[in-house]
Amino acid sequence: MSALVKSSLARKWVMALSGLFLVVFLTQHFTINITSVIAPDTFNEWSHFMGYNPLVQFVLQPILIGGLIVHFVMGIVLEYQNNKARPIKYKNFNGNANSAWVSRNMIITGLVVLAFLGLHMYDFWAHEMTYKYVAFLEEDSTRYYGETVAKFQPFWRVVIYVISFILLAMHLWHGFNSSFQSMGVKSVKKGDTLRKVTYAWAVLIPAGFIFIAIYHHLNPVTA
């Protein structure tokens, strides 16, 4: 096997594994966020733990950021390589007849999701860093629920969240299939339980985040 092929396979493995790592984070993130709907006190408690626990802040958080960077950079590299390997553009190429829109535009959905993550980090992570390390405000374990609900009051922000999570669902739907192929899991066929579970996850988790955003928009905190 040539070094070029090995290098390409290694990049695909890194892409797949970093994507699956982010899936674990997304699941954990949703588990915490859904408590803001069903148990605000628990949401405050878990958010405070995540915001002040040294292991989370100084070990897991940098690993997460590194995983995000690796996944998106590798996605851009692989997209560039794929385009470079197909220099001839067929005049009568019908993309819809050969592959689904999402499979041909993973880089677009990925970049939109990345832009959304920038907004999300501005809304929550940057606010948290400012609260703790710039303003040096007093530690308050009850503030998270009210701050979260307040972020979803502007209608435009909810619209952005909804669109972003729809695109994330599309990205995940195709991403799971690509990850299986990259890691050589050829036995995962269309009707297999594993594929059904991953596809259900790709739809239900983003739908859950959409529900959270709409719920808090419609149920503001009253003084």
Backbone as CSV, one residue per row, in Angstrom:
resi,resn,N_x,N_y,N_z,CA_x,CA_y,CA_z,C_x,C_y,C_z
1,MET,0.854,-1.194,0.000,0.000,0.000,0.000,0.893,1.248,0.000
2,SER,0.642,2.163,-0.907,1.480,3.340,-1.028,1.331,4.261,0.170
3,ALA,2.366,5.107,0.376,2.334,6.051,1.493,1.182,7.027,1.345
4,LEU,0.833,7.373,0.080,-0.252,8.314,-0.167,-1.588,7.728,0.291
5,VAL,-1.806,6.438,-0.040,-3.045,5.780,0.358,-3.109,5.652,1.876
6,LYS,-1.986,5.251,2.483,-1.937,5.133,3.944,-2.243,6.464,4.611
7,SER,-1.680,7.547,4.058,-1.915,8.875,4.614,-3.387,9.249,4.523
8,SER,-4.006,8.930,3.385,-5.420,9.239,3.203,-6.284,8.443,4.182
9,LEU,-5.976,7.166,4.353,-6.723,6.335,5.292,-6.560,6.834,6.722
10,ALA,-5.342,7.251,7.060,-5.093,7.766,8.410,-5.922,9.017,8.671
11,ARG,-6.003,9.893,7.677,-6.809,11.114,7.830,-8.278,10.768,8.011
12,LYS,-8.764,9.773,7.259,-10.160,9.374,7.392,-10.443,8.779,8.771
13,TRP,-9.482,8.019,9.292,-9.632,7.465,10.636,-9.683,8.580,11.676
14,VAL,-8.781,9.550,11.531,-8.764,10.679,12.460,-10.081,11.450,12.379
15,MET,-10.570,11.649,11.158,-11.837,12.345,10.944,-12.980,11.593,11.624
16,ALA,-12.997,10.269,11.442,-14.073,9.454,12.006,-14.011,9.427,13.531
17,LEU,-12.831,9.212,14.076,-12.700,9.108,15.534,-12.959,10.444,16.224
18,SER,-12.487,11.538,15.626,-12.744,12.848,16.223,-14.232,13.172,16.163
19,GLY,-14.898,12.739,15.072,-16.340,12.951,14.964,-17.099,12.180,16.025
20,LEU,-16.711,10.922,16.254,-17.376,10.111,17.272,-17.110,10.667,18.674
21,PHE,-15.920,11.218,18.879,-15.624,11.868,20.153,-16.552,13.059,20.376
22,LEU,-16.792,13.842,19.340,-17.685,14.995,19.459,-19.131,14.554,19.676
23,VAL,-19.486,13.376,19.152,-20.818,12.828,19.381,-21.029,12.558,20.873
24,VAL,-19.999,12.023,21.528,-20.077,11.773,22.977,-20.286,13.086,23.726
25,PHE,-19.523,14.111,23.340,-19.680,15.415,23.979,-21.073,15.974,23.752
26,LEU,-21.580,15.849,22.536,-22.905,16.388,22.220,-23.983,15.705,23.060
27,THR,-23.834,14.409,23.270,-24.782,13.666,24.092,-24.753,14.155,25.534
28,GLN,-23.552,14.342,26.044,-23.401,14.850,27.419,-23.962,16.264,27.540
29,HIS,-23.712,17.071,26.536,-24.181,18.454,26.530,-25.712,18.495,26.521
30,PHE,-26.310,17.633,25.706,-27.776,17.580,25.655,-28.355,17.088,26.979
31,THR,-27.716,16.102,27.589,-28.200,15.563,28.864,-28.295,16.653,29.923
32,ILE,-27.294,17.520,29.955,-27.322,18.632,30.912,-28.368,19.666,30.518
33,ASN,-28.412,20.030,29.238,-29.304,21.095,28.794,-30.786,20.747,28.928
34,ILE,-31.128,19.491,28.742,-32.548,19.128,28.817,-33.075,19.267,30.239
35,THR,-32.178,19.226,31.222,-32.638,19.434,32.606,-33.109,20.866,32.830
36,SER,-32.702,21.789,31.953,-33.182,23.169,32.093,-34.672,23.257,31.822
37,VAL,-35.217,22.237,31.151,-36.651,22.186,30.866,-37.406,21.435,31.948
38,ILE,-36.831,20.329,32.410,-37.552,19.449,33.334,-37.170,19.630,34.797
39,ALA,-35.977,20.186,35.058,-35.529,20.339,36.453,-34.511,21.467,36.536
40,PRO,-34.965,22.729,36.572,-34.044,23.870,36.587,-33.008,23.831,37.706
41,ASP,-33.380,23.345,38.882,-32.412,23.265,39.982,-31.271,22.311,39.652
42,THR,-31.619,21.198,39.032,-30.587,20.241,38.608,-29.709,20.849,37.536
43,PHE,-30.305,21.605,36.627,-29.536,22.288,35.586,-28.533,23.247,36.207
44,ASN,-28.971,24.021,37.187,-28.056,24.931,37.887,-26.921,24.165,38.555
45,GLU,-27.263,23.065,39.190,-26.262,22.276,39.915,-25.227,21.686,38.963
46,TRP,-25.688,21.081,37.874,-24.761,20.460,36.921,-23.942,21.508,36.182
47,SER,-24.574,22.625,35.827,-23.853,23.689,35.124,-22.769,24.284,36.008
48,HIS,-23.076,24.446,37.278,-22.087,24.986,38.218,-20.907,24.027,38.357
49,PHE,-21.202,22.741,38.418,-20.130,21.738,38.503,-19.243,21.812,37.261
50,MET,-19.862,21.871,36.071,-19.092,21.923,34.837,-18.293,23.213,34.722
51,GLY,-18.826,24.283,35.304,-18.173,25.581,35.188,-17.035,25.803,36.157
52,TYR,-16.981,25.038,37.240,-15.968,25.282,38.271,-15.104,24.068,38.603
53,ASN,-15.421,22.913,38.076,-14.600,21.737,38.338,-13.278,21.840,37.573
54,PRO,-12.130,21.769,38.248,-10.828,21.945,37.579,-10.571,20.918,36.475
55,LEU,-11.007,19.657,36.694,-10.798,18.626,35.683,-11.531,18.979,34.388
56,VAL,-12.761,19.467,34.523,-13.548,19.852,33.346,-12.938,21.077,32.677
57,GLN,-12.607,22.075,33.471,-12.142,23.349,32.927,-10.758,23.274,32.290
58,PHE,-9.836,22.568,32.935,-8.437,22.641,32.503,-7.922,21.374,31.826
59,VAL,-8.750,20.334,31.767,-8.344,19.106,31.081,-9.339,18.762,29.965
60,LEU,-10.598,18.542,30.340,-11.590,18.107,29.356,-11.924,19.207,28.351
61,GLN,-12.007,20.450,28.819,-12.366,21.544,27.905,-11.313,21.760,26.824
62,PRO,-10.007,21.787,27.162,-8.999,21.900,26.099,-9.017,20.711,25.139
63,ILE,-9.283,19.497,25.669,-9.364,18.325,24.801,-10.530,18.476,23.823
64,LEU,-11.657,18.983,24.319,-12.820,19.195,23.465,-12.511,20.200,22.364
65,ILE,-11.907,21.311,22.727,-11.555,22.329,21.728,-10.585,21.757,20.699
66,GLY,-9.616,20.954,21.182,-8.678,20.313,20.264,-9.377,19.355,19.320
67,GLY,-10.351,18.599,19.847,-11.113,17.677,19.012,-11.900,18.401,17.939
68,LEU,-12.483,19.537,18.296,-13.218,20.344,17.314,-12.303,20.827,16.198
69,ILE,-11.146,21.336,16.586,-10.203,21.864,15.599,-9.737,20.753,14.658
70,VAL,-9.372,19.609,15.240,-8.897,18.481,14.431,-9.976,18.024,13.447
71,HIS,-11.205,17.904,13.932,-12.292,17.399,13.088,-12.564,18.327,11.903
72,PHE,-12.653,19.614,12.154,-12.985,20.537,11.071,-11.809,20.760,10.126
73,VAL,-10.588,20.813,10.658,-9.417,20.955,9.783,-9.279,19.723,8.902
74,MET,-9.459,18.531,9.490,-9.341,17.305,8.715,-10.441,17.228,7.657
75,GLY,-11.629,17.727,7.983,-12.712,17.744,7.010,-12.377,18.599,5.806
76,ILE,-11.780,19.758,6.051,-11.385,20.646,4.954,-10.282,20.000,4.109
77,VAL,-9.318,19.356,4.790,-8.222,18.694,4.073,-8.747,17.574,3.183
78,LEU,-9.638,16.743,3.727,-10.186,15.637,2.943,-11.035,16.134,1.778
79,GLU,-11.792,17.203,1.994,-12.595,17.763,0.910,-11.695,18.284,-0.205
80,TYR,-10.604,18.937,0.180,-9.647,19.442,-0.812,-9.027,18.289,-1.599
81,GLN,-8.662,17.222,-0.889,-8.060,16.069,-1.558,-9.046,15.400,-2.512
82,ASN,-10.294,15.286,-2.086,-11.307,14.669,-2.945,-11.528,15.471,-4.217
83,ASN,-11.588,16.791,-4.072,-11.767,17.652,-5.249,-10.545,17.591,-6.176
84,LYS,-9.366,17.509,-5.561,-8.130,17.446,-6.347,-8.035,16.132,-7.107
85,ALA,-8.598,15.072,-6.521,-8.546,13.756,-7.169,-9.541,13.644,-8.308
86,ARG,-10.461,14.614,-8.408,-11.454,14.613,-9.496,-11.349,15.918,-10.277
87,PRO,-10.238,16.106,-11.006,-10.032,17.375,-11.719,-10.978,17.588,-12.883
88,ILE,-11.519,16.492,-13.433,-12.391,16.618,-14.601,-13.827,16.822,-14.155
89,LYS,-14.424,17.905,-14.540,-15.814,18.196,-14.209,-16.698,17.781,-15.394
90,TYR,-17.507,16.754,-15.190,-18.338,16.280,-16.278,-19.430,17.282,-16.604
91,LYS,-19.574,17.515,-17.883,-20.485,18.557,-18.344,-21.924,18.262,-17.967
92,ASN,-22.304,16.990,-18.047,-23.686,16.615,-17.782,-23.848,15.908,-16.443
93,PHE,-22.980,16.221,-15.513,-23.061,15.564,-14.204,-24.338,15.968,-13.476
94,ASN,-25.062,14.967,-13.024,-26.293,15.193,-12.267,-26.048,14.747,-10.831
95,GLY,-25.726,15.696,-9.959,-25.383,15.371,-8.584,-26.474,14.625,-7.856
96,ASN,-27.721,15.041,-8.022,-28.832,14.413,-7.312,-29.014,12.959,-7.714
97,ALA,-28.637,12.636,-8.946,-28.797,11.263,-9.407,-27.711,10.348,-8.869
98,ASN,-26.587,10.921,-8.445,-25.453,10.117,-8.001,-25.289,10.087,-6.490
99,SER,-25.718,11.090,-5.798,-25.564,11.121,-4.350,-26.504,12.151,-3.748
100,ALA,-26.759,11.987,-2.458,-27.647,12.917,-1.766,-26.974,14.276,-1.618
101,TRP,-27.804,15.311,-1.472,-27.255,16.670,-1.345,-26.298,16.764,-0.172
102,VAL,-26.672,16.175,0.965,-25.849,16.310,2.160,-24.485,15.654,1.977
103,SER,-24.425,14.531,1.257,-23.142,13.855,1.045,-22.214,14.684,0.160
104,ARG,-22.793,15.503,-0.730,-21.989,16.350,-1.609,-21.660,17.700,-0.996
105,ASN,-22.235,17.982,0.155,-22.036,19.307,0.758,-21.712,19.218,2.246
106,MET,-20.997,18.152,2.635,-20.614,18.007,4.039,-19.763,19.184,4.509
107,ILE,-18.927,19.702,3.620,-18.074,20.825,3.999,-18.918,22.067,4.271
108,ILE,-20.021,22.234,3.518,-20.893,23.394,3.723,-21.641,23.272,5.041
109,THR,-22.267,22.112,5.264,-22.988,21.928,6.532,-22.022,22.001,7.697
110,GLY,-20.807,21.473,7.515,-19.822,21.530,8.591,-19.402,22.953,8.923
111,LEU,-19.197,23.770,7.894,-18.790,25.160,8.126,-19.919,25.979,8.757
112,VAL,-21.164,25.692,8.352,-22.295,26.385,8.988,-22.390,26.005,10.451
113,VAL,-22.216,24.721,10.745,-22.235,24.274,12.141,-21.082,24.915,12.913
114,LEU,-19.923,25.030,12.275,-18.777,25.672,12.927,-19.083,27.128,13.243
115,ALA,-19.722,27.827,12.295,-20.109,29.219,12.542,-21.100,29.307,13.694
116,PHE,-22.028,28.352,13.734,-22.986,28.313,14.832,-22.273,28.086,16.170
117,LEU,-21.271,27.220,16.167,-20.523,26.979,17.402,-19.849,28.260,17.883
118,GLY,-19.431,29.093,16.917,-18.864,30.382,17.299,-19.878,31.235,18.036
119,LEU,-21.120,31.271,17.530,-22.183,32.011,18.209,-22.482,31.399,19.571
120,HIS,-22.525,30.066,19.615,-22.829,29.375,20.867,-21.762,29.655,21.920
121,MET,-20.505,29.641,21.499,-19.417,29.924,22.442,-19.464,31.377,22.894
122,TYR,-19.844,32.263,21.990,-19.994,33.669,22.376,-21.112,33.824,23.397
123,ASP,-22.224,33.116,23.170,-23.374,33.219,24.066,-23.079,32.687,25.461
124,PHE,-22.364,31.577,25.531,-22.231,30.891,26.812,-20.789,30.806,27.321
125,TRP,-19.875,30.280,26.502,-18.506,30.107,26.977,-17.829,31.451,27.242
126,ALA,-17.929,32.393,26.289,-17.296,33.700,26.466,-17.910,34.443,27.657
127,HIS,-19.230,34.312,27.802,-19.893,34.932,28.955,-19.364,34.351,30.256
128,GLU,-19.202,33.035,30.277,-18.715,32.367,31.493,-17.287,32.802,31.823
129,MET,-16.426,32.885,30.802,-15.046,33.318,31.021,-14.998,34.763,31.532
130,THR,-15.862,35.608,30.969,-15.909,37.002,31.411,-16.391,37.097,32.851
131,TYR,-17.415,36.324,33.167,-17.990,36.330,34.516,-16.938,35.946,35.563
132,LYS,-16.151,34.913,35.248,-15.228,34.376,36.251,-13.861,35.047,36.253
133,TYR,-13.331,35.345,35.054,-11.927,35.736,34.974,-11.683,37.175,34.547
134,VAL,-12.742,37.879,34.129,-12.594,39.289,33.756,-13.291,40.179,34.777
135,ALA,-14.576,39.914,34.983,-15.331,40.716,35.955,-15.107,40.246,37.389
136,PHE,-14.639,39.000,37.553,-14.412,38.422,38.889,-15.654,38.561,39.770
137,LEU,-16.805,38.199,39.188,-18.046,38.283,39.943,-18.138,37.143,40.947
138,GLU,-18.935,37.358,41.967,-19.067,36.372,43.033,-19.702,35.087,42.498
139,GLU,-19.190,33.958,42.952,-19.704,32.660,42.515,-21.165,32.509,42.906
140,ASP,-21.991,32.133,41.930,-23.432,32.011,42.151,-23.932,30.766,41.429
141,SER,-24.286,29.747,42.185,-24.682,28.465,41.596,-26.128,28.457,41.105
142,THR,-26.839,29.565,41.259,-28.250,29.601,40.854,-28.492,30.458,39.609
143,ARG,-27.453,30.977,39.002,-27.614,31.944,37.920,-27.822,31.311,36.547
144,TYR,-27.479,30.060,36.373,-27.377,29.465,35.033,-28.720,29.352,34.327
145,TYR,-29.743,28.958,35.036,-31.049,28.791,34.410,-31.556,30.116,33.847
146,GLY,-31.536,31.165,34.662,-32.013,32.478,34.219,-31.210,33.015,33.056
147,GLU,-29.882,32.816,33.094,-29.028,33.297,31.997,-29.331,32.542,30.691
148,THR,-29.565,31.244,30.807,-29.854,30.438,29.626,-31.177,30.840,28.987
149,VAL,-32.217,30.982,29.795,-33.528,31.369,29.281,-33.448,32.743,28.618
150,ALA,-32.705,33.666,29.231,-32.582,35.018,28.683,-31.934,35.015,27.304
151,LYS,-30.997,34.092,27.070,-30.319,34.024,25.774,-31.276,33.658,24.641
152,PHE,-32.349,32.945,24.972,-33.269,32.487,23.942,-34.481,33.401,23.763
153,GLN,-34.469,34.550,24.362,-35.594,35.458,24.178,-35.605,36.150,22.816
154,PRO,-34.463,36.541,22.263,-34.498,37.123,20.901,-34.920,36.075,19.872
155,PHE,-35.910,36.407,19.057,-36.427,35.448,18.073,-35.363,35.071,17.052
156,TRP,-34.532,36.020,16.640,-33.517,35.751,15.627,-32.528,34.691,16.092
157,ARG,-32.217,34.691,17.394,-31.277,33.697,17.910,-31.885,32.293,17.863
158,VAL,-33.171,32.201,18.168,-33.853,30.907,18.116,-33.876,30.384,16.678
159,VAL,-34.132,31.279,15.725,-34.147,30.883,14.310,-32.782,30.332,13.897
160,ILE,-31.719,31.003,14.310,-30.368,30.537,13.987,-30.119,29.164,14.598
161,TYR,-30.532,28.982,15.848,-30.354,27.688,16.507,-31.121,26.592,15.770
162,VAL,-32.335,26.872,15.378,-33.152,25.867,14.695,-32.509,25.461,13.367
163,ILE,-32.125,26.436,12.552,-31.502,26.145,11.262,-30.199,25.376,11.454
164,SER,-29.400,25.804,12.426,-28.106,25.165,12.663,-28.262,23.715,13.084
165,PHE,-29.237,23.437,13.924,-29.408,22.059,14.381,-30.035,21.177,13.307
166,ILE,-30.814,21.747,12.408,-31.299,20.971,11.261,-30.123,20.564,10.383
167,LEU,-29.225,21.507,10.117,-28.040,21.196,9.323,-27.128,20.230,10.068
168,LEU,-27.050,20.361,11.393,-26.251,19.418,12.178,-26.813,18.007,12.054
169,ALA,-28.138,17.875,12.080,-28.763,16.560,11.923,-28.393,15.952,10.575
170,MET,-28.420,16.757,9.528,-28.050,16.275,8.193,-26.577,15.871,8.157
171,HIS,-25.751,16.671,8.794,-24.313,16.401,8.852,-24.053,15.089,9.587
172,LEU,-24.728,14.896,10.701,-24.544,13.682,11.496,-25.066,12.452,10.759
173,TRP,-26.191,12.606,10.079,-26.807,11.481,9.354,-25.807,10.876,8.373
174,HIS,-25.182,11.744,7.576,-24.193,11.249,6.620,-22.876,10.927,7.311
175,GLY,-22.536,11.688,8.361,-21.264,11.477,9.053,-21.142,10.105,9.674
176,PHE,-22.228,9.593,10.248,-22.191,8.254,10.825,-21.850,7.220,9.756
177,ASN,-22.489,7.332,8.612,-22.245,6.387,7.526,-20.787,6.452,7.060
178,SER,-20.261,7.678,6.945,-18.868,7.842,6.525,-17.906,7.273,7.565
179,SER,-18.240,7.454,8.841,-17.385,6.934,9.909,-17.334,5.412,9.866
180,PHE,-18.474,4.778,9.655,-18.507,3.313,9.562,-17.615,2.832,8.415
181,GLN,-17.715,3.507,7.267,-16.923,3.115,6.109,-15.432,3.337,6.359
182,SER,-15.087,4.470,6.973,-13.682,4.793,7.220,-13.027,3.791,8.164
183,MET,-13.806,3.299,9.135,-13.260,2.362,10.111,-13.451,0.908,9.691
184,GLY,-13.955,0.706,8.471,-14.063,-0.637,7.942,-15.187,-1.466,8.506
185,VAL,-16.206,-0.813,9.060,-17.341,-1.553,9.625,-18.320,-1.816,8.483
186,LYS,-17.959,-2.734,7.616,-18.758,-3.004,6.422,-20.028,-3.778,6.738
187,SER,-20.062,-4.388,7.930,-21.231,-5.200,8.283,-22.431,-4.359,8.670
188,VAL,-22.200,-3.041,8.874,-23.313,-2.171,9.262,-24.097,-1.802,8.011
189,LYS,-25.169,-2.521,7.781,-25.997,-2.295,6.611,-27.221,-1.471,6.965
190,LYS,-27.984,-1.127,5.931,-29.099,-0.201,6.101,-30.090,-0.653,7.160
191,GLY,-30.353,-1.939,7.260,-31.361,-2.405,8.199,-30.832,-2.814,9.553
192,ASP,-29.523,-2.724,9.771,-28.940,-3.174,11.032,-29.329,-2.278,12.195
193,THR,-29.355,-2.875,13.396,-29.756,-2.133,14.592,-28.835,-0.955,14.862
194,LEU,-27.517,-1.154,14.718,-26.559,-0.077,14.984,-26.831,1.124,14.094
195,ARG,-27.094,0.854,12.817,-27.368,1.973,11.910,-28.678,2.663,12.263
196,LYS,-29.694,1.890,12.638,-30.967,2.480,13.037,-30.785,3.379,14.260
197,VAL,-30.007,2.893,15.220,-29.780,3.662,16.453,-29.039,4.957,16.150
198,THR,-27.983,4.882,15.339,-27.203,6.086,15.043,-28.009,7.096,14.237
199,TYR,-28.819,6.595,13.301,-29.643,7.515,12.526,-30.712,8.161,13.412
200,ALA,-31.283,7.378,14.320,-32.265,7.941,15.250,-31.608,8.995,16.130
201,TRP,-30.386,8.717,16.575,-29.642,9.676,17.404,-29.389,10.959,16.611
202,ALA,-29.013,10.820,15.342,-28.704,11.978,14.502,-29.898,12.903,14.345
203,VAL,-31.099,12.366,14.485,-32.315,13.178,14.357,-32.793,13.664,15.725
204,LEU,-32.825,12.765,16.707,-33.455,13.080,17.987,-32.653,14.079,18.829
205,ILE,-31.328,13.962,18.837,-30.530,14.885,19.653,-30.623,16.315,19.126
206,PRO,-30.405,16.577,17.835,-30.616,17.936,17.326,-32.053,18.417,17.534
207,ALA,-33.044,17.519,17.358,-34.438,17.905,17.585,-34.649,18.293,19.046
208,GLY,-33.948,17.603,19.948,-34.040,17.944,21.362,-33.491,19.327,21.656
209,PHE,-32.364,19.685,21.032,-31.806,21.018,21.208,-32.747,22.086,20.651
210,ILE,-33.375,21.786,19.522,-34.349,22.722,18.952,-35.510,22.930,19.918
211,PHE,-35.982,21.837,20.499,-37.073,21.925,21.473,-36.681,22.797,22.661
212,ILE,-35.471,22.635,23.158,-35.003,23.428,24.300,-35.024,24.922,23.964
213,ALA,-34.507,25.272,22.785,-34.457,26.686,22.387,-35.861,27.277,22.270
214,ILE,-36.767,26.545,21.612,-38.136,27.046,21.435,-38.863,27.116,22.773
215,TYR,-38.670,26.108,23.609,-39.332,26.077,24.916,-38.950,27.295,25.753
216,HIS,-37.663,27.605,25.809,-37.231,28.744,26.627,-37.648,30.075,26.008
217,HIS,-37.750,30.113,24.681,-38.232,31.335,24.040,-39.693,31.614,24.416
218,LEU,-40.459,30.549,24.508,-41.889,30.676,24.804,-42.199,30.750,26.303
219,ASN,-41.192,30.455,27.123,-41.397,30.447,28.575,-40.318,31.282,29.269
220,PRO,-40.368,32.603,29.101,-39.376,33.468,29.726,-39.473,33.452,31.243
221,VAL,-38.375,33.774,31.882,-38.354,33.850,33.334,-39.043,35.135,33.767
222,THR,-40.002,35.009,34.673,-40.709,36.192,35.187,-40.157,36.569,36.531
223,ALA,-40.045,37.852,36.753,-39.492,38.345,38.021,-40.425,38.040,39.187
